[in-house]
């Protein structure tokens, strides 16, 4: 029996979210998106769910209209970002919740996840057109302490649903294992320098509050998982380079390039 997708309820850079049967949702990837990548996201999300991290349960992988998708349990609620836009007086509370979620995630280990550092080094070594001096500097920058913590790879307020049962973390295609500060550096980049996906409401307000929100978030994260500023700063260079060269979002290119060039000059 063919199941028709329901109403479109969300949209990102790589997929659309539709209502599905039996109180579920369908994350339907854009046409031509690799099926192997979709399968990996489903498997990773299942493993993270099993590890006790609050994520939606995976119900299966399907094909609809020639596109591959993942069926998840439906989690009611709005995203943390949406809630903050209409209730900015809750910024401090949400910064603490987000820090606690990331610290909880980083306390878990899943050996089956791929190594972030190994993946970064591989793509840097194989990146066509990258100047050799930049390549060598980035490989040297990755000589950092590793780890086995669960890393989300795309952790920001729009990937947290504030549900009646508590906050739930969504969108796990970039999940890896490694040093928690690599994930913290990625969150710094997304909040402070990232561009919201097309169609995101009230982008002017996001730009206005994000510096304040990040400072509250990272202050509480550091209380939960102490580190030195130098340790976090060391991860920013390879994380920015990965965003610039391998995701290549035009709106971010100028700021990322300035950051990368200024840091490479210090090497």
Secondary structure as the mmCIF struct_conf table of DSSP 4:
data_model
#
loop_
_struct_conf.conf_type_id
_struct_conf.id
_struct_conf.beg_label_comp_id
_struct_conf.beg_label_asym_id
_struct_conf.beg_label_seq_id
_struct_conf.end_label_comp_id
_struct_conf.end_label_asym_id
_struct_conf.end_label_seq_id
STRN STRN1 UNK A 8 UNK A 11
BEND BEND1 UNK A 13 UNK A 14
STRN STRN2 UNK A 15 UNK A 20
TURN_TY1_P TURN_TY1_P1 UNK A 21 UNK A 23
STRN STRN3 UNK A 24 UNK A 29
HELX_LH_PP_P HELX_LH_PP_P1 UNK A 30 UNK A 30
TURN_TY1_P TURN_TY1_P2 UNK A 31 UNK A 32
HELX_RH_AL_P HELX_RH_AL_P1 UNK A 35 UNK A 50
TURN_TY1_P TURN_TY1_P3 UNK A 51 UNK A 52
STRN STRN4 UNK A 55 UNK A 55
HELX_LH_PP_P HELX_LH_PP_P2 UNK A 56 UNK A 57
STRN STRN5 UNK A 58 UNK A 64
TURN_TY1_P TURN_TY1_P4 UNK A 65 UNK A 66
STRN STRN6 UNK A 67 UNK A 73
BEND BEND2 UNK A 77 UNK A 77
STRN STRN7 UNK A 78 UNK A 79
HELX_RH_AL_P HELX_RH_AL_P2 UNK A 80 UNK A 86
HELX_RH_3T_P HELX_RH_3T_P1 UNK A 88 UNK A 90
HELX_RH_AL_P HELX_RH_AL_P3 UNK A 91 UNK A 106
TURN_TY1_P TURN_TY1_P5 UNK A 107 UNK A 107
STRN STRN8 UNK A 109 UNK A 109
TURN_TY1_P TURN_TY1_P6 UNK A 111 UNK A 112
BEND BEND3 UNK A 113 UNK A 113
HELX_LH_PP_P HELX_LH_PP_P3 UNK A 114 UNK A 114
STRN STRN9 UNK A 115 UNK A 115
HELX_RH_AL_P HELX_RH_AL_P4 UNK A 116 UNK A 126
TURN_TY1_P TURN_TY1_P7 UNK A 128 UNK A 129
HELX_RH_AL_P HELX_RH_AL_P5 UNK A 132 UNK A 141
TURN_TY1_P TURN_TY1_P8 UNK A 142 UNK A 142
BEND BEND4 UNK A 144 UNK A 144
STRN STRN10 UNK A 149 UNK A 151
BEND BEND5 UNK A 153 UNK A 154
BEND BEND6 UNK A 156 UNK A 156
HELX_RH_3T_P HELX_RH_3T_P2 UNK A 157 UNK A 159
STRN STRN11 UNK A 160 UNK A 163
TURN_TY1_P TURN_TY1_P9 UNK A 164 UNK A 165
STRN STRN12 UNK A 166 UNK A 169
TURN_TY1_P TURN_TY1_P10 UNK A 173 UNK A 174
STRN STRN13 UNK A 176 UNK A 178
HELX_RH_AL_P HELX_RH_AL_P6 UNK A 180 UNK A 192
TURN_TY1_P TURN_TY1_P11 UNK A 193 UNK A 193
HELX_LH_PP_P HELX_LH_PP_P4 UNK A 196 UNK A 197
TURN_TY1_P TURN_TY1_P12 UNK A 198 UNK A 199
TURN_TY1_P TURN_TY1_P13 UNK A 201 UNK A 202
HELX_RH_AL_P HELX_RH_AL_P7 UNK A 203 UNK A 224
BEND BEND7 UNK A 225 UNK A 225
HELX_RH_AL_P HELX_RH_AL_P8 UNK A 229 UNK A 242
HELX_RH_PI_P HELX_RH_PI_P1 UNK A 243 UNK A 247
HELX_RH_3T_P HELX_RH_3T_P3 UNK A 250 UNK A 252
HELX_RH_AL_P HELX_RH_AL_P9 UNK A 253 UNK A 264
TURN_TY1_P TURN_TY1_P14 UNK A 265 UNK A 266
#
